């Protein structure tokens, strides 16, 4: 028979676990959303804000792509532009100020045209209380490394994690984890896993990396309110090109 103290400990443990479970928010299948950015939620895109040295480019994105897809419904991103022009796409999910830990989970497939890329970028962002936590990551084709965004720079920093060009018509499952800390207001890059799948559905390669890097956050740009979301970006390399990629089962978990 358990003592009253043991019962209390057990009850407290259950309550803590329940509270933790209820505090987790999982945003699933973001690629299927048809909401356009209204300032708080929805998909949007931009060329000038993507930081390219040329803005002579056009971009597009469509949901419910049946091929290629993992679950029958993917989203594509397309850019056509001059050398060193960039295209950015984002999905705002609305404020979630209680969350400080994040897992960004998605599947990626690229066309052969992305061999012309300078970088392919995958981000999670949180705007909260006047601070911008931009958890920016990119596969840098020019350097062959995974890069991380340093909000205190600001700027991109190479890591020791290798990143080869993604193979066309091949599915990759990518999972990134981050967290923010208080009171120093730092953004922390925790882990990265990449699984490459063969045409028969078997895992062709699997790599897991501990990033363990932290950088200062930035001030939120004037006029921006609290928000949470994900971003994808394609940067064209030294020759003008048309490029296309697809994402599927895009999930952001926040707690």
N, C-alpha and C positions, 0 to 999 in steps of 0.2 A: 504494500500500500504506500502510495506516494505521500510525503509530508505536505502540509499546506504551503511550505516554501517552495517545494518542487513543483506543485501545481501552479503556483504563481509564476515561476520561471517559465514553465511550459506555456501558460496562457500568454505571457508577455512575448515569448518567442513567436507564437502564432500571430499575435497582433502586429508585431514588427514585420513579419514576412508578408502578411496581408497588406499592410500599408505600403511596403515596397512594391508588391505586385501591382497594386492599384495606381502607383505613381508612374509606371512605365507606359509610354504612349508609342504605339507602332503605326507608322504611316506606310501603308502597303500599296503596291502597284501604282506608284506615282506616274508611271509612263502612260497610264490609261486616262488620266484626268484630262478633261476638255475645258477646264476653267482657264480663262485668260486673266492675266495679272490685273487685279483691280486696286493694287496698292497694298493689299494685305495678304491675299491668297491668289494662286494661279500661276500659269506658265507665261513667261515672257522671253524676249530675245533682244539682242543688241549687237551691233558691230562697233560703233565708236567707243562704247564703254568697255570693250574687251581688250583694249590696250595695244592693238597692233600699230605698226608704223605706217600702214596704209588702211584707209577706211573704204576703199573701193572694193566692196564685197556685198553679196546678198546671201541671206540665210533663210532656212525654212525648217519646219518640223511638223511631223504628222503622227498622231497616235493610231492605235489599232492596225499596225502593220502585221500581216499574217506570216510573212516570210522576209527575212529570217525571224524566228521567234522561239522562245523557250516554252511558253505556255499558250501560244496561239495569238498573242497580242503584244507587240513591241512598239516602241517609238523610235523614229529616225530623226537624226540631225544632219542637215546638209548645208554646205557652204561652197560658194563659187566666188573666187576673188583673186586679187593680185598677190604677188609675193609679200609675205609678212603681214597679211591681213588676218584678222581673228574673228570668230563668231562665238557668242556666249548665249547659253540658254539656262534659265533658272525656273525653279518651281517654289513659290512661297507657300508655306503651310500655316501661317498665322503664328502669333506669339505663343511661346511656351516658356515663360520666365523661370519656372520651377526646375526645369531640366538643366543639368550641367554635364551629362555624359551622353555620348552619341555613337551609334553604329550605323554606318552608311554601307548598304549591301545592294549590289546590283550585278546584272549580267551584261556583258559587252561583246558586240560583234562588229567588225569593221570591214569596209570594202577595200579592194586593192588600191584604190585611189588615195587612201590615207598614208601610203608610203611617202607621199609628198609632204607630210606634216612636219612641223617643227616640234610641236608638243600636243598631247591630248590631256585635258585637264578634268579633274573630278573633285568637287568641293562640297563641304557642308558649311552653313553659316548660321550664326545666331546674333541677332541685334537685341541688346538688352541694356536698359538703364544708361543709354548714351555710349555704350561700348559695342564695337563690332568684333566678333570672334569669327574670323575667316579661316576655317580649317581647309586651306588650299593644298591640293596635291596634283602633281602632273607627271606623266611619263614623258621625259625629255628625250626625244629622238636624237637631238643634236649631241648630247653628252652621254646618252645611254644610261641615264640614272633616273631614279625617282627623286623629284624635287618637292620641297615643302615651302609653303608661304610663311615668311617672317613678317608678321604684322608690325613689328617694331622697327623694321628697316625703312620702308617696306621693301620686300624683294624676295626673289626665289633663291633658295639655297640647295645645292646638290647634297644628296645623302650617299652613303656607301651601298645602298640597295640598287642593284642593276635593273634596268628596264629596257629590254629589247623591243623592237617594233612588233606590234601585235600582228599575228598572221591573219590574213584575210579569210573570211567565211569560216571563222572558228569562234566558238563561244568561250569566253573567259568569265569566271565568277570571281568578283573582287569584293573584299570586305575591308573597310577601314574603320578604326575606332579612335575616338578623340574624347577629351574632356577639358573643361575650363576650371580654373581654380580661383579662390578668393582668399585673402583680400588683395593678392598681387595682380589679379585680372590678367592672368596668363592663359594662353591657349596651348594645350598639350596634344601632341601627336603620339598615339600609343602603339597601335599595331596595324599591320597590313598583311592580308593573305590574298594570293592569286592562284586560282586553279584553272588550268587549261584543259579543255575537253576535246576528245577525238570525235570523229564523225559518228562513231558507233555509240557515243554517249559515255564512254569510259574516260576516266581521268588520265590525261596524257602527262601532266606535270602538276605539282603542287608545291608552293613555296610560302612560307610564313616568316614574317620579319617583325622584330621588336624595334620600333622607331625611337621611342624614348627621347623626344625632343620637345622643348617648350620655348615659346616666344611671347613677347608682349602683345596684347590686343591693341586695336586702334580705336580712336574716337569714331562714333557713328557719324556719317556725313550729315550736314545740316538738313533738317526737314524729314529725316528718316525716323520711323517709329520702330517699336520692338517687333521682331519677326524671327522666323526659323525657316530654313529651307535647304535645298540642294542645287548644285549647278554642274553643268557640263560645258566644256569649251573645246573648240578645235582651232589650232593655229597653223596657218599655211606656212611652209618653209620658203626657201630662196627662189622658188619658181611659182608663178601663179598656177592655181589648180582648182578642181572641183573635188570635194571630199564628202564622204557619207559614212555614218556609223549608226548603230542601233543599240538601244538599251532595253532590258526587260526585267521584270520582277524587281523594280527599284523600290527599296524599303529604307526608311529612316526610323531607327528606334531611339527614343529620347527618354531619359529618366534622371 
